[in-house]
């Protein structure tokens, strides 16, 4: 399995980091790393995410994370 970030997703990740960094660089790094850790989970457990409906006719299987759940 290969993990691919869309340009939009990567831009959003950077935007989230910059927004949180205004209050706390430490918190921004933690949020950024939590998001990366969650997406890296797809490499080991791809079925943790829903199948991408727009690509269901493709020969490959595509999955996407729509949102990160609160770990608290």
PDB file of N, CA, C, O and CB in Angstrom:
ATOM      1  N   UNK A   1       0.842  -1.174   0.000  1.00  0.00           N
ATOM      2  CA  UNK A   1       0.000   0.000   0.000  1.00  0.00           C
ATOM      3  C   UNK A   1       0.889   1.239   0.000  1.00  0.00           C
ATOM      4  O   UNK A   1       1.958   1.262   0.611  1.00  0.00           O
ATOM      5  CB  UNK A   1      -0.959  -0.003   1.216  1.00  0.00           C
ATOM      6  N   UNK A   2       0.419   2.258  -0.698  1.00  0.00           N
ATOM      7  CA  UNK A   2       1.134   3.525  -0.786  1.00  0.00           C
ATOM      8  C   UNK A   2       0.216   4.625  -0.258  1.00  0.00           C
ATOM      9  O   UNK A   2      -0.972   4.652  -0.577  1.00  0.00           O
ATOM     10  CB  UNK A   2       1.589   3.823  -2.257  1.00  0.00           C
ATOM     11  N   UNK A   3       0.759   5.514   0.533  1.00  0.00           N
ATOM     12  CA  UNK A   3       0.005   6.624   1.086  1.00  0.00           C
ATOM     13  C   UNK A   3       0.285   7.866   0.246  1.00  0.00           C
ATOM     14  O   UNK A   3       1.438   8.266   0.080  1.00  0.00           O
ATOM     15  CB  UNK A   3       0.368   6.861   2.581  1.00  0.00           C
ATOM     16  N   UNK A   4      -0.772   8.470  -0.278  1.00  0.00           N
ATOM     17  CA  UNK A   4      -0.631   9.669  -1.114  1.00  0.00           C
ATOM     18  C   UNK A   4      -1.464  10.795  -0.510  1.00  0.00           C
ATOM     19  O   UNK A   4      -2.659  10.634  -0.260  1.00  0.00           O
ATOM     20  CB  UNK A   4      -1.071   9.384  -2.592  1.00  0.00           C
ATOM     21  N   UNK A   5      -0.826  11.920  -0.284  1.00  0.00           N
ATOM     22  CA  UNK A   5      -1.530  13.110   0.190  1.00  0.00           C
ATOM     23  C   UNK A   5      -1.902  13.959  -1.024  1.00  0.00           C
ATOM     24  O   UNK A   5      -1.059  14.222  -1.882  1.00  0.00           O
ATOM     25  CB  UNK A   5      -0.651  13.927   1.205  1.00  0.00           C
ATOM     26  N   UNK A   6      -3.154  14.386  -1.098  1.00  0.00           N
ATOM     27  CA  UNK A   6      -3.529  15.322  -2.150  1.00  0.00           C
ATOM     28  C   UNK A   6      -2.889  16.670  -1.828  1.00  0.00           C
ATOM     29  O   UNK A   6      -2.531  16.935  -0.680  1.00  0.00           O
ATOM     30  CB  UNK A   6      -5.090  15.447  -2.278  1.00  0.00           C
ATOM     31  N   UNK A   7      -2.750  17.511  -2.835  1.00  0.00           N
ATOM     32  CA  UNK A   7      -2.204  18.858  -2.616  1.00  0.00           C
ATOM     33  C   UNK A   7      -3.090  19.600  -1.617  1.00  0.00           C
ATOM     34  O   UNK A   7      -2.594  20.281  -0.719  1.00  0.00           O
ATOM     35  CB  UNK A   7      -2.105  19.654  -3.964  1.00  0.00           C
ATOM     36  N   UNK A   8      -4.392  19.462  -1.781  1.00  0.00           N
ATOM     37  CA  UNK A   8      -5.334  20.136  -0.878  1.00  0.00           C
ATOM     38  C   UNK A   8      -5.124  19.681   0.565  1.00  0.00           C
ATOM     39  O   UNK A   8      -5.082  20.510   1.474  1.00  0.00           O
ATOM     40  CB  UNK A   8      -6.789  19.863  -1.314  1.00  0.00           C
ATOM     41  N   UNK A   9      -4.992  18.370   0.783  1.00  0.00           N
ATOM     42  CA  UNK A   9      -4.805  17.843   2.137  1.00  0.00           C
ATOM     43  C   UNK A   9      -3.500  18.348   2.747  1.00  0.00           C
ATOM     44  O   UNK A   9      -3.470  18.727   3.918  1.00  0.00           O
ATOM     45  CB  UNK A   9      -4.819  16.307   2.121  1.00  0.00           C
ATOM     46  N   UNK A  10      -2.438  18.357   1.973  1.00  0.00           N
ATOM     47  CA  UNK A  10      -1.148  18.845   2.471  1.00  0.00           C
ATOM     48  C   UNK A  10      -1.228  20.332   2.820  1.00  0.00           C
ATOM     49  O   UNK A  10      -0.672  20.763   3.831  1.00  0.00           O
ATOM     50  CB  UNK A  10      -0.040  18.604   1.426  1.00  0.00           C
ATOM     51  N   UNK A  11      -1.909  21.105   1.997  1.00  0.00           N
ATOM     52  CA  UNK A  11      -2.080  22.535   2.271  1.00  0.00           C
ATOM     53  C   UNK A  11      -2.905  22.747   3.537  1.00  0.00           C
ATOM     54  O   UNK A  11      -2.607  23.638   4.332  1.00  0.00           O
ATOM     55  CB  UNK A  11      -2.750  23.238   1.077  1.00  0.00           C
ATOM     56  N   UNK A  12      -3.933  21.935   3.723  1.00  0.00           N
ATOM     57  CA  UNK A  12      -4.757  22.042   4.913  1.00  0.00           C
ATOM     58  C   UNK A  12      -3.976  21.683   6.174  1.00  0.00           C
ATOM     59  O   UNK A  12      -4.143  22.317   7.215  1.00  0.00           O
ATOM     60  CB  UNK A  12      -5.976  21.149   4.783  1.00  0.00           C
ATOM     61  N   UNK A  13      -3.136  20.681   6.077  1.00  0.00           N
ATOM     62  CA  UNK A  13      -2.294  20.292   7.211  1.00  0.00           C
ATOM     63  C   UNK A  13      -1.380  21.452   7.603  1.00  0.00           C
ATOM     64  O   UNK A  13      -1.235  21.763   8.785  1.00  0.00           O
ATOM     65  CB  UNK A  13      -1.454  19.032   6.867  1.00  0.00           C
ATOM     66  N   UNK A  14      -0.778  22.078   6.623  1.00  0.00           N
ATOM     67  CA  UNK A  14       0.094  23.232   6.906  1.00  0.00           C
ATOM     68  C   UNK A  14      -0.704  24.393   7.479  1.00  0.00           C
ATOM     69  O   UNK A  14      -0.223  25.101   8.364  1.00  0.00           O
ATOM     70  CB  UNK A  14       0.827  23.682   5.630  1.00  0.00           C
ATOM     71  N   UNK A  15      -1.910  24.593   6.985  1.00  0.00           N
ATOM     72  CA  UNK A  15      -2.774  25.666   7.484  1.00  0.00           C
ATOM     73  C   UNK A  15      -3.149  25.421   8.949  1.00  0.00           C
ATOM     74  O   UNK A  15      -3.142  26.346   9.761  1.00  0.00           O
ATOM     75  CB  UNK A  15      -4.050  25.780   6.617  1.00  0.00           C
ATOM     76  N   UNK A  16      -3.468  24.193   9.271  1.00  0.00           N
ATOM     77  CA  UNK A  16      -3.789  23.834  10.654  1.00  0.00           C
ATOM     78  C   UNK A  16      -2.587  24.111  11.552  1.00  0.00           C
ATOM     79  O   UNK A  16      -2.726  24.690  12.630  1.00  0.00           O
ATOM     80  CB  UNK A  16      -4.211  22.342  10.755  1.00  0.00           C
ATOM     81  N   UNK A  17      -1.413  23.696  11.103  1.00  0.00           N
ATOM     82  CA  UNK A  17      -0.186  23.916  11.879  1.00  0.00           C
ATOM     83  C   UNK A  17       0.033  25.410  12.139  1.00  0.00           C
ATOM     84  O   UNK A  17       0.282  25.818  13.273  1.00  0.00           O
ATOM     85  CB  UNK A  17       1.035  23.319  11.140  1.00  0.00           C
ATOM     86  N   UNK A  18      -0.060  26.215  11.087  1.00  0.00           N
ATOM     87  CA  UNK A  18       0.172  27.656  11.245  1.00  0.00           C
ATOM     88  C   UNK A  18      -0.857  28.289  12.183  1.00  0.00           C
ATOM     89  O   UNK A  18      -0.515  29.158  12.985  1.00  0.00           O
ATOM     90  CB  UNK A  18       0.131  28.354   9.876  1.00  0.00           C
ATOM     91  N   UNK A  19      -2.118  27.853  12.085  1.00  0.00           N
ATOM     92  CA  UNK A  19      -3.173  28.398  12.945  1.00  0.00           C
ATOM     93  C   UNK A  19      -2.899  28.084  14.413  1.00  0.00           C
ATOM     94  O   UNK A  19      -2.946  28.978  15.258  1.00  0.00           O
ATOM     95  CB  UNK A  19      -4.545  27.838  12.533  1.00  0.00           C
ATOM     96  N   UNK A  20      -2.616  26.836  14.718  1.00  0.00           N
ATOM     97  CA  UNK A  20      -2.381  26.428  16.108  1.00  0.00           C
ATOM     98  C   UNK A  20      -1.086  27.038  16.634  1.00  0.00           C
ATOM     99  O   UNK A  20      -0.986  27.358  17.818  1.00  0.00           O
ATOM    100  CB  UNK A  20      -2.328  24.889  16.221  1.00  0.00           C
ATOM    101  N   UNK A  21      -0.097  27.200  15.760  1.00  0.00           N
ATOM    102  CA  UNK A  21       1.201  27.755  16.162  1.00  0.00           C
ATOM    103  C   UNK A  21       1.076  29.176  16.701  1.00  0.00           C
ATOM    104  O   UNK A  21       1.913  29.613  17.492  1.00  0.00           O
ATOM    105  CB  UNK A  21       2.164  27.739  14.983  1.00  0.00           C
ATOM    106  N   UNK A  22       0.042  29.898  16.284  1.00  0.00           N
ATOM    107  CA  UNK A  22      -0.168  31.263  16.792  1.00  0.00           C
ATOM    108  C   UNK A  22      -0.344  31.258  18.312  1.00  0.00           C
ATOM    109  O   UNK A  22       0.030  32.212  18.995  1.00  0.00           O
ATOM    110  CB  UNK A  22      -1.403  31.906  16.118  1.00  0.00           C
ATOM    111  N   UNK A  23      -0.913  30.180  18.823  1.00  0.00           N
ATOM    112  CA  UNK A  23      -1.111  30.053  20.275  1.00  0.00           C
ATOM    113  C   UNK A  23       0.037  29.300  20.935  1.00  0.00           C
ATOM    114  O   UNK A  23       0.495  29.673  22.015  1.00  0.00           O
ATOM    115  CB  UNK A  23      -2.433  29.340  20.571  1.00  0.00           C
ATOM    116  N   UNK A  24       0.502  28.233  20.275  1.00  0.00           N
ATOM    117  CA  UNK A  24       1.542  27.411  20.892  1.00  0.00           C
ATOM    118  C   UNK A  24       2.249  26.567  19.833  1.00  0.00           C
ATOM    119  O   UNK A  24       1.626  25.754  19.150  1.00  0.00           O
ATOM    120  CB  UNK A  24       0.940  26.505  21.988  1.00  0.00           C
ATOM    121  N   UNK A  25       3.546  26.772  19.710  1.00  0.00           N
ATOM    122  CA  UNK A  25       4.310  25.975  18.750  1.00  0.00           C
ATOM    123  C   UNK A  25       4.333  24.501  19.169  1.00  0.00           C
ATOM    124  O   UNK A  25       4.295  23.604  18.327  1.00  0.00           O
ATOM    125  CB  UNK A  25       5.752  26.520  18.624  1.00  0.00           C
ATOM    126  N   UNK A  26       4.394  24.276  20.447  1.00  0.00           N
ATOM    127  CA  UNK A  26       4.398  22.894  20.964  1.00  0.00           C
ATOM    128  C   UNK A  26       3.079  22.180  20.624  1.00  0.00           C
ATOM    129  O   UNK A  26       3.087  21.031  20.182  1.00  0.00           O
ATOM    130  CB  UNK A  26       4.625  22.892  22.505  1.00  0.00           C
ATOM    131  N   UNK A  27       1.959  22.864  20.832  1.00  0.00           N
ATOM    132  CA  UNK A  27       0.649  22.285  20.513  1.00  0.00           C
ATOM    133  C   UNK A  27       0.518  22.065  19.011  1.00  0.00           C
ATOM    134  O   UNK A  27      -0.042  21.060  18.574  1.00  0.00           O
ATOM    135  CB  UNK A  27      -0.489  23.198  21.020  1.00  0.00           C
ATOM    136  N   UNK A  28       1.032  22.998  18.228  1.00  0.00           N
ATOM    137  CA  UNK A  28       0.967  22.866  16.770  1.00  0.00           C
ATOM    138  C   UNK A  28       1.729  21.621  16.311  1.00  0.00           C
ATOM    139  O   UNK A  28       1.257  20.872  15.457  1.00  0.00           O
ATOM    140  CB  UNK A  28       1.541  24.129  16.084  1.00  0.00           C
ATOM    141  N   UNK A  29       2.903  21.415  16.886  1.00  0.00           N
ATOM    142  CA  UNK A  29       3.694  20.232  16.529  1.00  0.00           C
ATOM    143  C   UNK A  29       2.962  18.957  16.936  1.00  0.00           C
ATOM    144  O   UNK A  29       2.989  17.961  16.214  1.00  0.00           O
ATOM    145  CB  UNK A  29       5.083  20.285  17.198  1.00  0.00           C
ATOM    146  N   UNK A  30       2.307  18.993  18.103  1.00  0.00           N
ATOM    147  CA  UNK A  30       1.577  17.815  18.580  1.00  0.00           C
ATOM    148  C   UNK A  30       0.402  17.493  17.662  1.00  0.00           C
ATOM    149  O   UNK A  30       0.187  16.330  17.317  1.00  0.00           O
ATOM    150  CB  UNK A  30       1.078  18.037  20.017  1.00  0.00           C
ATOM    151  N   UNK A  31      -0.347  18.494  17.269  1.00  0.00           N
ATOM    152  CA  UNK A  31      -1.492  18.281  16.369  1.00  0.00           C
ATOM    153  C   UNK A  31      -1.000  17.761  15.025  1.00  0.00           C
ATOM    154  O   UNK A  31      -1.552  16.807  14.477  1.00  0.00           O
ATOM    155  CB  UNK A  31      -2.303  19.597  16.176  1.00  0.00           C
ATOM    156  N   UNK A  32       0.028  18.389  14.507  1.00  0.00           N
ATOM    157  CA  UNK A  32       0.611  17.989  13.219  1.00  0.00           C
ATOM    158  C   UNK A  32       1.045  16.526  13.258  1.00  0.00           C
ATOM    159  O   UNK A  32       0.735  15.752  12.352  1.00  0.00           O
ATOM    160  CB  UNK A  32       1.816  18.893  12.863  1.00  0.00           C
ATOM    161  N   UNK A  33       1.761  16.158  14.311  1.00  0.00           N
ATOM    162  CA  UNK A  33       2.245  14.781  14.442  1.00  0.00           C
ATOM    163  C   UNK A  33       1.111  13.791  14.670  1.00  0.00           C
ATOM    164  O   UNK A  33       1.169  12.665  14.175  1.00  0.00           O
ATOM    165  CB  UNK A  33       3.239  14.686  15.582  1.00  0.00           C
ATOM    166  N   UNK A  34       0.079  14.192  15.412  1.00  0.00           N
ATOM    167  CA  UNK A  34      -1.080  13.315  15.611  1.00  0.00           C
ATOM    168  C   UNK A  34      -1.763  13.008  14.275  1.00  0.00           C
ATOM    169  O   UNK A  34      -2.164  11.871  14.023  1.00  0.00           O
ATOM    170  CB  UNK A  34      -2.087  13.965  16.588  1.00  0.00           C
ATOM    171  N   UNK A  35      -1.890  14.014  13.438  1.00  0.00           N
ATOM    172  CA  UNK A  35      -2.514  13.813  12.130  1.00  0.00           C
ATOM    173  C   UNK A  35      -1.660  12.879  11.275  1.00  0.00           C
ATOM    174  O   UNK A  35      -2.183  11.969  10.632  1.00  0.00           O
ATOM    175  CB  UNK A  35      -2.718  15.165  11.409  1.00  0.00           C
ATOM    176  N   UNK A  36      -0.359  13.103  11.270  1.00  0.00           N
ATOM    177  CA  UNK A  36       0.531  12.219  10.503  1.00  0.00           C
ATOM    178  C   UNK A  36       0.487  10.793  11.025  1.00  0.00           C
ATOM    179  O   UNK A  36       0.469   9.844  10.241  1.00  0.00           O
ATOM    180  CB  UNK A  36       1.967  12.739  10.548  1.00  0.00           C
ATOM    181  N   UNK A  37       0.469  10.634  12.347  1.00  0.00           N
ATOM    182  CA  UNK A  37       0.404   9.293  12.935  1.00  0.00           C
ATOM    183  C   UNK A  37      -0.885   8.583  12.546  1.00  0.00           C
ATOM    184  O   UNK A  37      -0.878   7.391  12.239  1.00  0.00           O
ATOM    185  CB  UNK A  37       0.518   9.370  14.459  1.00  0.00           C
ATOM    186  N   UNK A  38      -1.990   9.319  12.560  1.00  0.00           N
ATOM    187  CA  UNK A  38      -3.280   8.736  12.206  1.00  0.00           C
ATOM    188  C   UNK A  38      -3.283   8.271  10.748  1.00  0.00           C
ATOM    189  O   UNK A  38      -3.752   7.176  10.440  1.00  0.00           O
ATOM    190  CB  UNK A  38      -4.409   9.751  12.444  1.00  0.00           C
ATOM    191  N   UNK A  39      -2.764   9.099   9.872  1.00  0.00           N
ATOM    192  CA  UNK A  39      -2.742   8.715   8.459  1.00  0.00           C
ATOM    193  C   UNK A  39      -1.755   7.582   8.207  1.00  0.00           C
ATOM    194  O   UNK A  39      -1.991   6.737   7.343  1.00  0.00           O
ATOM    195  CB  UNK A  39      -2.387   9.920   7.587  1.00  0.00           C
ATOM    196  N   UNK A  40      -0.657   7.557   8.949  1.00  0.00           N
ATOM    197  CA  UNK A  40       0.302   6.457   8.794  1.00  0.00           C
ATOM    198  C   UNK A  40      -0.315   5.120   9.190  1.00  0.00           C
ATOM    199  O   UNK A  40       0.117   4.066   8.723  1.00  0.00           O
ATOM    200  CB  UNK A  40       1.556   6.721   9.634  1.00  0.00           C
ATOM    201  N   UNK A  41      -1.325   5.171  10.051  1.00  0.00           N
ATOM    202  CA  UNK A  41      -2.025   3.951  10.427  1.00  0.00           C
ATOM    203  C   UNK A  41      -2.642   3.246   9.231  1.00  0.00           C
ATOM    204  O   UNK A  41      -2.828   2.029   9.249  1.00  0.00           O
ATOM    205  CB  UNK A  41      -3.094   4.262  11.438  1.00  0.00           C
ATOM    206  N   UNK A  42      -2.958   4.003   8.201  1.00  0.00           N
ATOM    207  CA  UNK A  42      -3.511   3.415   6.971  1.00  0.00           C
ATOM    208  C   UNK A  42      -2.551   2.424   6.322  1.00  0.00           C
ATOM    209  O   UNK A  42      -2.978   1.460   5.686  1.00  0.00           O
ATOM    210  CB  UNK A  42      -3.856   4.514   5.976  1.00  0.00           C
ATOM    211  N   UNK A  43      -1.266   2.666   6.484  1.00  0.00           N
ATOM    212  CA  UNK A  43      -0.283   1.762   5.889  1.00  0.00           C
ATOM    213  C   UNK A  43      -0.369   0.367   6.492  1.00  0.00           C
ATOM    214  O   UNK A  43      -0.143  -0.631   5.808  1.00  0.00           O
ATOM    215  CB  UNK A  43       1.123   2.318   6.068  1.00  0.00           C
ATOM    216  N   UNK A  44      -0.697   0.306   7.775  1.00  0.00           N
ATOM    217  CA  UNK A  44      -0.765  -0.977   8.470  1.00  0.00           C
ATOM    218  C   UNK A  44      -2.185  -1.543   8.528  1.00  0.00           C
ATOM    219  O   UNK A  44      -2.383  -2.758   8.539  1.00  0.00           O
ATOM    220  CB  UNK A  44      -0.222  -0.826   9.873  1.00  0.00           C
ATOM    221  N   UNK A  45      -3.164  -0.643   8.565  1.00  0.00           N
ATOM    222  CA  UNK A  45      -4.566  -1.044   8.676  1.00  0.00           C
ATOM    223  C   UNK A  45      -5.408  -0.261   7.674  1.00  0.00           C
ATOM    224  O   UNK A  45      -6.186   0.605   8.074  1.00  0.00           O
ATOM    225  CB  UNK A  45      -5.092  -0.823  10.118  1.00  0.00           C
ATOM    226  N   UNK A  46      -5.268  -0.544   6.389  1.00  0.00           N
ATOM    227  CA  UNK A  46      -5.955   0.254   5.373  1.00  0.00           C
ATOM    228  C   UNK A  46      -7.473   0.245   5.496  1.00  0.00           C
ATOM    229  O   UNK A  46      -8.134   1.189   5.062  1.00  0.00           O
ATOM    230  CB  UNK A  46      -5.577  -0.234   4.020  1.00  0.00           C
ATOM    231  N   UNK A  47      -8.025  -0.796   6.075  1.00  0.00           N
ATOM    232  CA  UNK A  47      -9.477  -0.863   6.176  1.00  0.00           C
ATOM    233  C   UNK A  47     -10.032  -0.036   7.330  1.00  0.00           C
ATOM    234  O   UNK A  47     -11.237  -0.047   7.581  1.00  0.00           O
ATOM    235  CB  UNK A  47      -9.907  -2.293   6.331  1.00  0.00           C
ATOM    236  N   UNK A  48      -9.154   0.683   8.035  1.00  0.00           N
ATOM    237  CA  UNK A  48      -9.637   1.571   9.091  1.00  0.00           C
ATOM    238  C   UNK A  48     -10.340   2.798   8.486  1.00  0.00           C
ATOM    239  O   UNK A  48     -11.075   3.501   9.180  1.00  0.00           O
ATOM    240  CB  UNK A  48      -8.464   2.014   9.999  1.00  0.00           C
ATOM    241  N   UNK A  49     -10.114   3.042   7.220  1.00  0.00           N
ATOM    242  CA  UNK A  49     -10.720   4.177   6.532  1.00  0.00           C
ATOM    243  C   UNK A  49     -11.738   3.676   5.505  1.00  0.00           C
ATOM    244  O   UNK A  49     -11.658   2.549   5.017  1.00  0.00           O
ATOM    245  CB  UNK A  49      -9.634   5.048   5.845  1.00  0.00           C
ATOM    246  N   UNK A  50     -12.673   4.530   5.203  1.00  0.00           N
ATOM    247  CA  UNK A  50     -13.700   4.143   4.237  1.00  0.00           C
ATOM    248  C   UNK A  50     -13.125   4.083   2.827  1.00  0.00           C
ATOM    249  O   UNK A  50     -12.182   4.797   2.485  1.00  0.00           O
ATOM    250  CB  UNK A  50     -14.878   5.124   4.285  1.00  0.00           C
ATOM    251  N   UNK A  51     -13.718   3.216   2.029  1.00  0.00           N
ATOM    252  CA  UNK A  51     -13.334   3.154   0.618  1.00  0.00           C
ATOM    253  C   UNK A  51     -13.789   4.450  -0.039  1.00  0.00           C
ATOM    254  O   UNK A  51     -14.878   4.951   0.240  1.00  0.00           O
ATOM    255  CB  UNK A  51     -13.959   1.896  -0.102  1.00  0.00           C
ATOM    256  N   UNK A  52     -12.955   4.981  -0.904  1.00  0.00           N
ATOM    257  CA  UNK A  52     -13.269   6.244  -1.583  1.00  0.00           C
ATOM    258  C   UNK A  52     -14.325   5.978  -2.655  1.00  0.00           C
ATOM    259  O   UNK A  52     -14.029   5.321  -3.654  1.00  0.00           O
ATOM    260  CB  UNK A  52     -11.982   6.883  -2.216  1.00  0.00           C
ATOM    261  N   UNK A  53     -15.545   6.472  -2.469  1.00  0.00           N
ATOM    262  CA  UNK A  53     -16.626   6.165  -3.408  1.00  0.00           C
ATOM    263  C   UNK A  53     -16.402   6.700  -4.829  1.00  0.00           C
ATOM    264  O   UNK A  53     -16.858   6.090  -5.796  1.00  0.00           O
ATOM    265  CB  UNK A  53     -17.909   6.719  -2.876  1.00  0.00           C
ATOM    266  N   UNK A  54     -15.717   7.815  -4.958  1.00  0.00           N
ATOM    267  CA  UNK A  54     -15.494   8.382  -6.286  1.00  0.00           C
ATOM    268  C   UNK A  54     -14.512   7.566  -7.118  1.00  0.00           C
ATOM    269  O   UNK A  54     -14.426   7.732  -8.335  1.00  0.00           O
ATOM    270  CB  UNK A  54     -14.991   9.797  -6.159  1.00  0.00           C
ATOM    271  N   UNK A  55     -13.776   6.685  -6.451  1.00  0.00           N
ATOM    272  CA  UNK A  55     -12.793   5.856  -7.155  1.00  0.00           C
ATOM    273  C   UNK A  55     -13.144   4.370  -7.079  1.00  0.00           C
ATOM    274  O   UNK A  55     -12.279   3.515  -7.264  1.00  0.00           O
ATOM    275  CB  UNK A  55     -11.398   6.089  -6.574  1.00  0.00           C
ATOM    276  N   UNK A  56     -14.396   4.070  -6.810  1.00  0.00           N
ATOM    277  CA  UNK A  56     -14.802   2.678  -6.614  1.00  0.00           C
ATOM    278  C   UNK A  56     -14.695   1.830  -7.879  1.00  0.00           C
ATOM    279  O   UNK A  56     -14.604   0.606  -7.789  1.00  0.00           O
ATOM    280  CB  UNK A  56     -16.214   2.632  -6.105  1.00  0.00           C
ATOM    281  N   UNK A  57     -14.705   2.446  -9.033  1.00  0.00           N
ATOM    282  CA  UNK A  57     -14.614   1.705 -10.293  1.00  0.00           C
ATOM    283  C   UNK A  57     -13.165   1.432 -10.711  1.00  0.00           C
ATOM    284  O   UNK A  57     -12.920   0.750 -11.707  1.00  0.00           O
ATOM    285  CB  UNK A  57     -15.327   2.474 -11.395  1.00  0.00           C
ATOM    286  N   UNK A  58     -12.227   1.957  -9.961  1.00  0.00           N
ATOM    287  CA  UNK A  58     -10.806   1.787 -10.276  1.00  0.00           C
ATOM    288  C   UNK A  58     -10.339   0.362  -9.976  1.00  0.00           C
ATOM    289  O   UNK A  58     -10.902  -0.319  -9.119  1.00  0.00           O
ATOM    290  CB  UNK A  58      -9.960   2.796  -9.484  1.00  0.00           C
ATOM    291  N   UNK A  59      -9.322  -0.070 -10.678  1.00  0.00           N
ATOM    292  CA  UNK A  59      -8.745  -1.394 -10.448  1.00  0.00           C
ATOM    293  C   UNK A  59      -8.054  -1.449  -9.078  1.00  0.00           C
ATOM    294  O   UNK A  59      -7.983  -2.512  -8.463  1.00  0.00           O
ATOM    295  CB  UNK A  59      -7.741  -1.749 -11.575  1.00  0.00           C
ATOM    296  N   UNK A  60      -7.554  -0.325  -8.608  1.00  0.00           N
ATOM    297  CA  UNK A  60      -6.904  -0.233  -7.299  1.00  0.00           C
ATOM    298  C   UNK A  60      -7.951   0.088  -6.234  1.00  0.00           C
ATOM    299  O   UNK A  60      -9.043   0.563  -6.548  1.00  0.00           O
ATOM    300  CB  UNK A  60      -5.781   0.849  -7.310  1.00  0.00           C
ATOM    301  N   UNK A  61      -7.616  -0.171  -4.997  1.00  0.00           N
ATOM    302  CA  UNK A  61      -8.477   0.179  -3.876  1.00  0.00           C
ATOM    303  C   UNK A  61      -7.970   1.480  -3.264  1.00  0.00           C
ATOM    304  O   UNK A  61      -6.796   1.589  -2.911  1.00  0.00           O
ATOM    305  CB  UNK A  61      -8.516  -0.963  -2.814  1.00  0.00           C
ATOM    306  N   UNK A  62      -8.853   2.460  -3.138  1.00  0.00           N
ATOM    307  CA  UNK A  62      -8.484   3.746  -2.555  1.00  0.00           C
ATOM    308  C   UNK A  62      -9.291   3.974  -1.291  1.00  0.00           C
ATOM    309  O   UNK A  62     -10.485   3.680  -1.239  1.00  0.00           O
ATOM    310  CB  UNK A  62      -8.709   4.900  -3.561  1.00  0.00           C
ATOM    311  N   UNK A  63      -8.628   4.498  -0.277  1.00  0.00           N
ATOM    312  CA  UNK A  63      -9.280   4.780   0.996  1.00  0.00           C
ATOM    313  C   UNK A  63      -8.969   6.209   1.392  1.00  0.00           C
ATOM    314  O   UNK A  63      -7.952   6.771   0.989  1.00  0.00           O
ATOM    315  CB  UNK A  63      -8.824   3.786   2.098  1.00  0.00           C
ATOM    316  N   UNK A  64      -9.850   6.787   2.182  1.00  0.00           N
ATOM    317  CA  UNK A  64      -9.603   8.159   2.619  1.00  0.00           C
ATOM    318  C   UNK A  64     -10.098   8.369   4.038  1.00  0.00           C
ATOM    319  O   UNK A  64     -11.091   7.780   4.466  1.00  0.00           O
ATOM    320  CB  UNK A  64     -10.276   9.155   1.674  1.00  0.00           C
ATOM    321  N   UNK A  65      -9.386   9.218   4.752  1.00  0.00           N
ATOM    322  CA  UNK A  65      -9.794   9.632   6.082  1.00  0.00           C
ATOM    323  C   UNK A  65     -10.470  10.988   5.928  1.00  0.00           C
ATOM    324  O   UNK A  65      -9.852  11.946   5.464  1.00  0.00           O
ATOM    325  CB  UNK A  65      -8.571   9.695   7.080  1.00  0.00           C
ATOM    326  N   UNK A  66     -11.692  11.064   6.303  1.00  0.00           N
ATOM    327  CA  UNK A  66     -12.438  12.319   6.165  1.00  0.00           C
ATOM    328  C   UNK A  66     -12.213  13.248   7.341  1.00  0.00           C
ATOM    329  O   UNK A  66     -12.223  14.469   7.192  1.00  0.00           O
ATOM    330  CB  UNK A  66     -13.917  12.036   6.018  1.00  0.00           C
ATOM    331  N   UNK A  67     -12.012  12.664   8.507  1.00  0.00           N
ATOM    332  CA  UNK A  67     -11.768  13.475   9.694  1.00  0.00           C
ATOM    333  C   UNK A  67     -11.030  12.630  10.711  1.00  0.00           C
ATOM    334  O   UNK A  67     -11.090  11.401  10.692  1.00  0.00           O
ATOM    335  CB  UNK A  67     -13.094  14.026  10.287  1.00  0.00           C
ATOM    336  N   UNK A  68     -10.341  13.310  11.587  1.00  0.00           N
ATOM    337  CA  UNK A  68      -9.619  12.648  12.669  1.00  0.00           C
ATOM    338  C   UNK A  68     -10.523  12.664  13.895  1.00  0.00           C
ATOM    339  O   UNK A  68     -11.056  13.711  14.263  1.00  0.00           O
ATOM    340  CB  UNK A  68      -8.236  13.350  12.963  1.00  0.00           C
ATOM    341  N   UNK A  69     -10.694  11.522  14.520  1.00  0.00           N
ATOM    342  CA  UNK A  69     -11.534  11.418  15.711  1.00  0.00           C
ATOM    343  C   UNK A  69     -10.746  11.877  16.938  1.00  0.00           C
ATOM    344  O   UNK A  69      -9.532  11.689  17.019  1.00  0.00           O
ATOM    345  CB  UNK A  69     -12.044   9.963  15.901  1.00  0.00           C
ATOM    346  N   UNK A  70     -11.445  12.473  17.873  1.00  0.00           N
ATOM    347  CA  UNK A  70     -10.834  12.909  19.122  1.00  0.00           C
ATOM    348  C   UNK A  70     -10.363  11.685  19.892  1.00  0.00           C
ATOM    349  O   UNK A  70     -11.137  10.754  20.115  1.00  0.00           O
ATOM    350  CB  UNK A  70     -11.826  13.750  19.970  1.00  0.00           C
ATOM    351  N   UNK A  71      -9.106  11.683  20.298  1.00  0.00           N
ATOM    352  CA  UNK A  71      -8.539  10.545  21.038  1.00  0.00           C
ATOM    353  C   UNK A  71      -8.892  10.608  22.520  1.00  0.00           C
ATOM    354  O   UNK A  71      -8.707   9.629  23.243  1.00  0.00           O
ATOM    355  CB  UNK A  71      -7.016  10.505  20.870  1.00  0.00           C
ATOM    356  N   UNK A  72      -9.401  11.763  22.980  1.00  0.00           N
ATOM    357  CA  UNK A  72      -9.677  11.951  24.407  1.00  0.00           C
ATOM    358  C   UNK A  72     -10.852  11.220  24.822  1.00  0.00           C
ATOM    359  O   UNK A  72     -11.226  11.268  25.994  1.00  0.00           O
ATOM    360  CB  UNK A  72      -9.852  13.364  24.746  1.00  0.00           C
TER     361      UNK A  72
END
